[in-house]
Amino acid sequence: MSRRIGFVCALLVLVFTVFAWRLIHLQVLKHNYYQEIAADKHESRQVILARRGRILDRNGEELAVNIPVQMVYADGSRIHDPAALAVLAAPFLELPVKELTEKLTTKSKYVIIRKRVSEEKAQDMIRALEKANLHGLYLQEGSVRSYPNGEMLCDVLGYVDHTGHGADGIEKTCDRELRGQEGFRMIEHDRKGREIVVYRGQEQLPENGSDIRLSIDMGLQAIAEREVDEAYKTNHPASATAILADPNTGEILALASRPNYDPNKFNEAKQEQLRNRAISDMYEPGSVFKIIVTSAAYNEGIIDDKTRIFCENGHFSYGGKTIKDHHGCGDLSVSEILMKSSNVGAAKISLKMKDQLFYDYVRKYGFGTRTGIPLPGEISGMVNPPHRWDMLTKTRMAYGQSVAVTPIQMVMAMSAIANGGKLMKPKLVLSKGEGSAELQEPPVAQVVKPESANYIANALEKAVSNQGTAPLARVEGYRVAGKTGTAQKISPHGGYLEGRYIVSFAGFFPVNKPRVMGIVIVDDAKLGETANYGGSVAGPVFSKIGGKTARYLDMDPEPGESLSKEGSSTAAVNVR
């Protein structure tokens, strides 16, 4: 009996010793291992989204904002039946069951399923899941990007794609500053997936994105949008573009083009609507380019205010080809060449210049190089170097053929004439972040001397007279300087398309102290060859934009300038 009792006692001691050792093994030696398993099962790292910065115009008007919504995310570690969960949740999330099932078949603890769900549907879904005892879908406060002005300024703003990243426009180029830095929170769930708040662990708050303030003035933008839209509907062109800028600082005040799109519905837009034509369309500028050869030659002392050029009565045979003017003239001064837009006169001035010198000035004005405007998709245009020229190239370049530019390049070049010869970099972003200093953009180069620029500016004022090509571009009460452009469209198969034109007008006012520089470009208006000229199509659009701009900016009319419309609709002998 004593041996049996001893044996039983020894056995019990051994059993309890094994149990004790097992407990020590589990609680002490394997403590960290099992703690990690428990944490992995019940704890998760929840992302705290940063607030995306707003985009504002120069006066603080909101152009891109965030709208609070419920965001639905999945925790794959708590999903046991993806198919059943998808069938129940799909109607609330408005997603196909098959697509939702694929998203829910994951081991990841944080997968965003739907970024934008109404509060009512989100709560109804959660109640339905609890009733069915299904786990794995949870709610989180989120936001979606919204553009209060719809289609307006779409080419500048761009949009945010489904991943939350900027995909075009300022949204893309300033994405890092706008997006900010995500935070996180370590949370613990009970067996039903509900957070145990008292066990909330480590937390790092997000760094919200910075607000971006643009140089755009939405009052001027609305004016440009309205007039471009009217021109687009009236003339039925392939496209129409208008840009307003401050020639003294390079600040872009408005940029509008057609066709356009609504960034709130970017996925519905066609590729043609998404292209920013102001920086990605390349075209032959036509006679607007005459400001380059005349200012360069004047700056070099090759011509002066006493120079007269024989314009061959409108037909100049050179290099086996004939250069023609719309209206033939004899001897013309440089001012008259610009006023009457003589191709022959511009070509003859170019022949007075050495090839390399002329090419250098074209490049100094910024052609053949991206301007550096902070928007994606800008192209550099096309300027061939002298070693690729033939006998005719220089004379053609003088009046805007054999060279391809972008609208933004032409704006900056004309601005150099307006501001005393300084080429400015286009400025679109004024500041980044509340209270940050305004970003400064120094001049890129002094292209011509102030006196040379002023001489050309005064000559361009005559182009907007009844004797010039752009009387319809006048702005009542203000002295306007500008130049028309009418260029045949280039055929993709070589040569030019018969009867199809890209017309433009680029100008600034007031002449003595320019505040506004503008360009209007209308591509392939359906008007017929005899009516499709820069002075008769683009000029009136500039006039309307300019008049409303002057009133919006409360500009005082200039002394001596008539406020009546008398003479403004006079049929000019030459509106080319």
VOGU-3710 file (C-alpha; in Angstrom, 3 decimals, decimal comma):
1> msrrigfvca> 0,000/0,000/0,000  2,829/2,393/0,868  4,552/1,683/-2,432  1,335/2,288/-4,356  0,720/5,566/-2,568  4,324/6,597/-3,259  3,984/5,672/-6,912  0,763/7,689/-7,280  2,325/10,661/-5,543  5,408/10,457/-7,748
11> llvlvftvfa> 3,203/10,237/-10,812  1,201/13,282/-9,710  4,419/15,195/-9,037  5,670/14,266/-12,512  2,399/15,298/-14,144  2,306/18,640/-12,346  5,993/19,118/-13,122  5,258/18,604/-16,852  2,294/20,979/-16,608  4,425/23,539/-14,791
21> wrlihlqvlk> 7,193/23,198/-17,330  4,673/23,575/-20,149  3,259/26,698/-18,531  6,744/28,129/-18,096  7,508/27,232/-21,703  4,356/28,942/-22,955  4,334/31,946/-20,626  8,042/32,658/-20,389  10,136/30,998/-23,075  7,541/31,370/-25,845
31> hnyyqeiaad> 6,000/34,570/-24,530  7,123/36,795/-27,417  6,212/34,240/-30,054  2,625/33,791/-28,895  2,266/37,468/-28,172  3,071/38,171/-31,832  0,511/35,590/-32,941  -2,139/37,169/-30,710  -1,255/40,644/-31,886  -1,351/39,525/-35,492
41> khesrqvila> -4,805/38,097/-34,957  -6,357/40,933/-32,963  -4,209/43,998/-33,696  -3,957/45,915/-36,937  -2,269/48,988/-38,262  -4,901/51,446/-39,434  -3,789/54,120/-41,880  -4,806/57,678/-41,005  -5,137/59,509/-44,283  -3,648/62,964/-44,638
51> rrgrildrng> -5,904/65,761/-45,839  -4,973/66,689/-49,386  -4,132/70,358/-49,728  -6,550/72,691/-51,475  -5,824/74,532/-54,701  -6,751/78,215/-54,582  -6,739/81,075/-57,046  -4,736/84,250/-56,367  -7,615/85,697/-54,327  -8,178/82,601/-52,197
61> eelavnipvq> -11,138/81,165/-54,104  -11,227/77,372/-53,774  -10,567/75,525/-57,020  -9,977/71,994/-55,682  -11,301/70,816/-52,302  -12,001/67,627/-50,324  -15,484/66,305/-49,517  -15,749/64,063/-46,400  -17,146/60,565/-47,092  -17,129/57,094/-45,547
71> mvyadgsrih> -14,385/54,882/-46,915  -14,759/51,085/-46,804  -11,680/48,935/-46,286  -11,148/45,204/-45,823  -9,106/43,314/-43,243  -8,214/40,056/-44,979  -7,175/38,374/-41,706  -10,803/38,454/-40,545  -12,443/37,335/-43,775  -13,381/33,639/-43,707
81> dpaalavlaa> -15,821/33,502/-46,615  -15,006/36,141/-49,296  -17,783/34,968/-51,621  -20,549/35,242/-49,004  -19,225/38,607/-47,828  -19,145/39,899/-51,406  -22,702/38,765/-52,153  -24,020/40,650/-49,104  -21,909/43,801/-49,447  -21,953/44,278/-53,244
91> pflelpvkel> -25,368/46,059/-53,434  -24,305/48,595/-50,802  -20,927/49,247/-52,460  -22,364/49,251/-55,997  -19,689/46,842/-57,185  -20,032/43,612/-59,211  -19,962/40,528/-56,968  -17,133/38,937/-58,960  -14,948/42,045/-58,736  -15,644/42,441/-55,014
101> teklttksky> -14,884/38,771/-54,353  -11,475/39,164/-55,968  -10,720/42,200/-53,815  -11,815/40,391/-50,636  -9,679/37,340/-51,369  -6,636/38,779/-49,635  -4,508/38,272/-46,544  -3,679/41,950/-46,277  -5,067/43,731/-43,243  -5,787/46,993/-45,058
111> viirkrvsee> -7,233/47,031/-48,551  -9,321/50,009/-49,667  -12,481/48,676/-51,287  -14,452/51,853/-51,983  -13,354/55,402/-51,293  -16,723/57,065/-51,505  -19,810/55,571/-49,847  -22,707/57,574/-48,457  -23,159/57,532/-44,682  -26,563/55,872/-44,985
121> kaqdmirale> -25,404/53,013/-47,217  -22,252/52,496/-45,157  -24,190/52,072/-41,911  -26,811/49,845/-43,558  -24,016/47,589/-44,823  -22,402/47,292/-41,399  -25,736/46,364/-39,799  -26,385/43,730/-42,470  -22,929/42,224/-41,944  -23,378/42,043/-38,171
131> kanlhglylq> -26,760/40,399/-38,592  -25,227/37,769/-40,897  -22,227/37,347/-38,544  -19,791/38,204/-41,352  -16,618/40,126/-40,610  -13,852/41,804/-42,553  -15,315/45,064/-43,898  -14,903/48,257/-41,869  -15,482/51,986/-42,186  -13,034/54,835/-42,045
141> egsvrsypng> -13,492/58,568/-42,446  -12,165/59,563/-45,866  -12,556/62,216/-48,537  -12,866/62,601/-52,283  -11,496/65,362/-54,485  -14,003/67,841/-55,833  -13,710/70,696/-58,317  -16,444/73,260/-57,557  -16,144/75,010/-60,922  -16,559/71,868/-63,004
151> emlcdvlgyv> -14,975/72,175/-66,453  -13,535/75,614/-65,789  -9,713/75,642/-65,602  -9,512/71,872/-66,129  -6,295/72,165/-68,170  -4,519/73,835/-65,259  -5,961/71,886/-62,327  -5,881/68,366/-63,755  -7,433/65,682/-61,541  -6,753/63,060/-58,872
161> dhtghgadgi> -7,047/59,450/-60,047  -8,563/56,458/-58,252  -5,327/55,806/-56,348  -5,428/59,238/-54,744  -2,491/60,620/-56,732  -2,496/63,649/-58,991  -2,718/62,477/-62,599  -2,571/65,738/-64,553  -2,159/69,486/-64,208  -1,160/71,094/-60,926
171> ektcdrelrg> -2,562/68,057/-59,130  0,288/66,066/-60,690  3,194/68,525/-60,644  2,502/69,519/-57,026  1,299/66,081/-55,904  4,002/65,652/-53,243  3,144/68,953/-51,534  -0,610/68,459/-51,885  -0,679/64,826/-50,719  1,092/65,257/-47,376
181> qegfrmiehd> 2,202/62,278/-45,272  -0,086/59,487/-44,019  -0,221/58,654/-40,315  -1,185/55,389/-38,610  -2,845/53,967/-35,489  -2,340/50,535/-33,912  -5,737/49,197/-32,847  -6,973/45,953/-31,236  -10,196/44,159/-32,156  -12,486/41,865/-30,207
191> rkgreivvyr> -13,655/38,574/-31,719  -16,340/40,401/-33,746  -13,868/42,818/-35,219  -14,896/45,817/-33,110  -12,122/48,072/-31,859  -11,249/47,846/-28,158  -10,601/51,532/-27,621  -8,968/51,149/-24,192  -6,251/49,028/-25,823  -5,507/51,551/-28,537
201> gqeqlpengs> -1,730/51,609/-28,986  0,857/53,599/-30,852  -0,425/56,443/-32,990  1,256/58,822/-35,421  -0,811/61,719/-36,686  -0,748/62,510/-40,411  0,903/65,574/-41,918  -1,753/67,245/-44,027  -0,870/68,477/-47,503  -0,056/72,096/-48,249
211> dirlsidmgl> -2,472/74,435/-49,979  -1,304/75,661/-53,386  -2,166/79,233/-54,406  -2,140/79,880/-58,150  -1,635/83,056/-60,138  -4,991/82,416/-61,843  -7,716/85,015/-61,274  -11,059/83,246/-61,505  -12,802/86,456/-62,497  -10,580/86,685/-65,575
221> qaiaerevde> -10,811/82,937/-66,083  -14,588/83,176/-66,282  -14,266/85,904/-68,921  -11,831/83,881/-71,019  -13,914/80,705/-70,690  -17,096/82,467/-71,781  -15,581/84,071/-74,891  -13,619/80,981/-75,955  -16,750/78,897/-75,555  -18,713/81,347/-77,695
231> ayktnhpasa> -16,032/81,302/-80,416  -15,977/77,507/-80,307  -19,730/77,234/-80,732  -19,931/79,946/-83,398  -16,969/79,031/-85,616  -16,935/75,248/-85,072  -13,121/74,925/-85,055  -11,109/71,861/-84,137  -9,974/73,775/-81,048  -9,795/77,253/-79,528
241> tailadpntg> -7,399/78,554/-76,872  -6,984/81,807/-74,946  -4,296/82,775/-72,440  -4,069/85,928/-70,315  -0,833/86,867/-68,543  0,861/89,717/-66,739  3,720/90,587/-69,126  5,792/92,156/-66,354  5,898/89,115/-64,051  5,008/86,225/-66,342
251> eilalasrpn> 2,035/85,340/-64,108  -0,647/83,361/-65,934  -3,981/85,009/-65,125  -6,298/82,798/-67,185  -6,016/79,796/-69,478  -8,984/78,365/-71,331  -9,366/76,014/-74,263  -11,935/73,938/-76,084  -12,646/71,058/-76,177  -12,393/70,539/-72,415
261> ydpnkfneak> -13,669/68,143/-69,748  -15,014/67,967/-66,192  -12,265/66,805/-63,761  -15,026/65,520/-61,459  -15,785/62,997/-64,231  -12,325/62,597/-65,739  -12,948/58,934/-66,549  -15,625/60,010/-69,037  -13,298/62,353/-70,950  -11,886/61,531/-74,381
271> qeqlrnrais> -8,176/61,849/-75,096  -8,738/64,973/-77,210  -10,409/66,683/-74,252  -7,618/65,814/-71,819  -4,822/67,429/-73,845  -3,660/70,830/-72,606  -3,412/72,644/-75,924  -1,745/75,723/-74,474  1,453/73,770/-73,828  1,218/70,663/-76,025
281> dmyepgsvfk> -0,152/71,931/-79,348  2,571/72,745/-81,882  1,646/75,018/-84,782  3,161/77,419/-87,298  2,454/80,869/-85,821  2,162/82,804/-89,065  2,617/86,569/-89,065  2,715/86,920/-85,258  6,290/85,652/-85,598  7,282/88,812/-87,492
291> iivtsaayne> 7,969/90,442/-84,137  11,059/88,221/-83,842  12,836/89,186/-87,051  11,971/92,902/-86,795  12,982/93,280/-83,134  16,188/91,294/-83,684  17,227/93,329/-86,723  16,395/96,590/-84,982  18,277/95,542/-81,854  21,374/94,763/-83,954
301> giiddktrif> 21,201/98,104/-85,793  20,553/96,364/-89,114  17,364/98,415/-89,526  16,112/101,593/-87,874  13,096/103,860/-87,935  14,284/105,390/-91,223  14,714/102,073/-93,025  12,411/101,453/-95,961  11,984/98,095/-97,667  10,709/97,650/-101,199
311> cenghfsygg> 7,978/95,020/-100,898  7,836/94,161/-104,594  4,145/95,083/-104,919  3,250/91,827/-103,197  5,249/89,276/-105,236  8,866/88,516/-104,406  10,656/85,775/-106,346  13,398/84,196/-104,278  15,025/80,775/-104,363  12,797/79,629/-107,195
321> ktikdhhgcg> 9,608/80,400/-105,223  7,349/83,420/-104,901  6,616/85,063/-101,557  3,223/86,760/-101,682  1,482/89,467/-99,682  -2,265/89,597/-99,204  -2,179/93,171/-100,511  0,738/94,359/-102,601  2,787/97,362/-101,448  5,827/99,293/-102,589
331> dlsvseilmk> 8,267/100,923/-100,163  7,321/100,350/-96,516  8,918/101,340/-93,229  9,433/98,676/-90,572  6,348/99,922/-88,728  4,305/99,688/-91,918  5,585/96,152/-92,570  4,170/95,103/-89,204  1,044/97,196/-89,610  0,201/95,738/-93,025
341> ssnvgaakis> 1,718/92,323/-92,194  3,940/92,164/-95,253  5,508/88,752/-95,786  7,819/90,191/-98,419  9,030/92,919/-96,061  9,708/90,458/-93,226  11,525/88,082/-95,586  13,747/90,866/-96,918  14,647/91,944/-93,374  15,685/88,373/-92,577
351> lkmkdqlfyd> 17,993/88,355/-95,597  19,870/91,273/-94,063  20,763/89,069/-91,083  23,273/86,252/-90,908  21,680/82,829/-90,468  23,258/82,132/-87,085  22,311/85,557/-85,722  18,677/85,140/-86,709  18,609/81,608/-85,244  20,159/82,840/-81,979
361> yvrkygfgtr> 17,413/85,431/-81,545  14,704/82,877/-82,225  16,167/80,732/-79,453  16,634/83,738/-77,127  12,913/84,371/-77,366  12,384/80,871/-75,976  11,380/78,960/-79,090  12,631/75,403/-79,369  12,800/75,141/-75,562  10,182/74,345/-72,931
371> tgiplpgeis> 9,148/77,436/-70,994  9,196/75,561/-67,676  5,562/76,224/-66,800  4,735/73,826/-63,927  2,330/71,649/-65,900  2,933/68,149/-67,295  3,058/67,517/-71,018  4,768/70,682/-72,241  6,617/70,303/-75,540  9,478/72,388/-76,898
381> gmvnpphrwd> 8,151/73,129/-80,368  10,485/72,882/-83,350  13,274/75,194/-84,485  15,776/73,705/-86,899  19,413/74,913/-86,637  20,982/76,733/-89,615  22,866/73,685/-90,891  19,474/72,095/-91,630  18,098/75,114/-93,464  17,630/75,284/-97,190
391> mltktrmayg> 17,728/78,467/-99,222  14,122/79,327/-98,331  13,994/78,495/-94,626  15,117/81,840/-93,220  12,714/83,869/-95,325  9,843/81,533/-94,399  10,689/81,689/-90,692  10,538/85,485/-90,876  6,760/85,332/-91,326  6,056/82,264/-89,213
401> qsvavtpiqm> 6,525/79,248/-91,452  9,178/76,510/-91,151  9,033/76,929/-87,370  6,603/75,411/-84,849  5,684/76,987/-81,513  3,296/76,453/-78,620  0,746/79,041/-77,457  2,548/79,544/-74,131  5,842/80,223/-75,955  4,154/82,864/-78,111
411> vmamsaiang> 2,658/84,525/-75,028  6,065/84,810/-73,381  7,698/86,118/-76,573  5,081/88,835/-77,039  5,342/89,655/-73,331  9,025/90,440/-73,912  7,971/93,110/-76,423  5,501/94,498/-73,873  7,820/94,642/-70,851  10,932/96,155/-72,356
421> gklmkpklvl> 12,675/93,113/-73,794  12,721/90,675/-70,831  11,811/87,042/-71,453  9,903/85,792/-68,413  9,275/82,259/-67,247  5,523/81,622/-67,033  4,498/81,728/-63,388  1,522/79,653/-62,301  2,166/78,881/-58,605  2,303/81,884/-56,273
431> skgegsaelq> 2,860/80,044/-52,984  2,839/76,602/-51,377  1,442/76,340/-47,860  -0,347/78,829/-45,638  1,846/81,774/-44,711  4,638/80,745/-47,107  6,511/83,427/-49,006  5,444/84,154/-52,557  7,601/82,314/-55,063  9,746/84,601/-57,205
441> eppvaqvvkp> 10,656/84,045/-60,861  13,504/86,245/-62,171  13,671/87,057/-65,905  15,103/84,289/-68,058  17,014/86,729/-70,271  17,127/90,269/-71,639  16,353/89,388/-75,234  16,449/92,880/-76,750  17,155/96,353/-75,408  14,195/98,290/-73,968
451> esanyianal> 14,304/100,812/-76,814  14,101/97,997/-79,368  11,108/96,451/-77,622  9,409/99,846/-77,341  9,931/100,533/-81,039  8,245/97,253/-81,999  5,446/97,835/-79,452  4,640/101,215/-81,006  4,659/99,629/-84,462  2,288/96,918/-83,256
461> ekavsnqgta> -0,113/99,586/-82,037  -0,542/100,636/-85,664  -1,513/97,059/-86,539  -4,640/97,572/-84,412  -5,658/100,661/-86,360  -8,004/100,912/-89,336  -4,946/100,762/-91,583  -3,650/97,595/-89,921  -4,687/93,961/-89,956  -6,443/93,939/-86,574
471> plarvegyrv> -8,892/96,839/-86,154  -11,395/94,352/-84,733  -9,003/93,588/-81,859  -9,305/97,069/-80,336  -10,289/97,471/-76,712  -12,422/100,556/-76,189  -10,709/103,279/-74,219  -7,230/101,719/-74,322  -4,237/101,703/-76,620  -3,692/98,145/-77,792
481> agktgtaqki> -0,615/96,705/-79,500  -0,739/93,334/-81,192  -0,206/91,154/-84,204  -2,390/88,834/-86,222  -1,382/85,427/-87,483  -2,896/83,364/-90,288  -1,141/80,104/-91,131  -2,203/77,196/-93,283  -2,502/73,912/-91,440  0,297/71,467/-92,112
491> sphggylegr> -0,738/68,224/-93,768  0,428/65,036/-92,021  1,462/63,847/-95,485  3,629/66,910/-96,193  2,832/70,364/-97,498  -0,257/72,318/-96,451  -3,981/71,625/-96,320  -5,862/73,713/-98,825  -8,280/76,236/-97,307  -7,628/75,234/-93,689
501> yivsfagffp> -5,973/77,674/-91,269  -4,835/78,238/-87,720  -5,508/81,905/-86,953  -4,411/83,926/-83,964  -4,038/87,330/-82,390  -1,502/88,186/-79,686  -1,579/91,594/-78,047  -1,266/93,668/-74,884  -2,617/96,863/-73,345  -2,257/99,638/-72,304
511> vnkprvmgiv> 0,707/100,172/-74,631  2,610/102,621/-72,407  2,212/100,566/-69,241  1,067/97,046/-70,160  -0,957/95,176/-67,565  -2,506/92,410/-69,641  -1,024/90,218/-72,351  -3,341/87,907/-74,237  -3,413/85,451/-77,082  -6,351/83,851/-78,879
521> ivddaklget> -5,834/80,886/-81,226  -8,590/79,327/-83,336  -7,697/76,130/-85,160  -9,492/75,298/-88,405  -12,650/77,390/-88,058  -15,370/76,322/-90,492  -15,671/79,692/-92,207  -14,173/79,247/-95,631  -10,866/80,579/-96,915  -12,013/84,155/-97,571
531> anyggsvagp> -13,205/84,765/-93,996  -10,713/82,773/-91,956  -8,082/85,327/-90,874  -6,487/86,182/-87,566  -7,834/89,731/-87,683  -11,441/88,727/-88,387  -11,697/85,567/-86,240  -9,247/85,766/-83,320  -9,101/89,582/-83,133  -12,758/90,096/-82,089
541> vfskiggkta> -12,433/87,416/-79,391  -9,402/89,254/-77,980  -11,368/92,523/-78,091  -14,244/91,066/-76,071  -11,907/89,467/-73,539  -9,847/92,665/-73,304  -12,845/94,935/-72,760  -14,307/92,789/-69,999  -10,851/92,339/-68,459  -10,334/96,112/-68,292
551> ryldmdpepg> -13,655/96,562/-66,519  -12,983/93,681/-64,144  -9,577/95,118/-63,199  -11,137/98,592/-62,900  -8,566/100,059/-65,280  -8,881/103,773/-65,951  -9,413/104,585/-69,640  -6,458/106,277/-71,295  -6,667/109,996/-72,112  -7,663/110,643/-75,674
561> eslskegsst> -9,019/107,152/-76,295  -12,621/107,052/-77,445  -15,123/104,994/-75,500  -17,565/104,757/-78,393  -17,666/101,916/-80,848  -17,347/104,257/-83,820  -14,858/102,844/-86,259  -14,338/99,629/-84,302  -16,271/97,604/-86,843  -14,823/99,306/-89,894
571> aavnvr> -14,025/96,793/-92,575  -10,259/96,907/-92,911  -8,588/96,462/-96,261  -6,443/93,729/-94,711  -7,372/91,555/-91,760  -4,891/88,816/-92,505
//
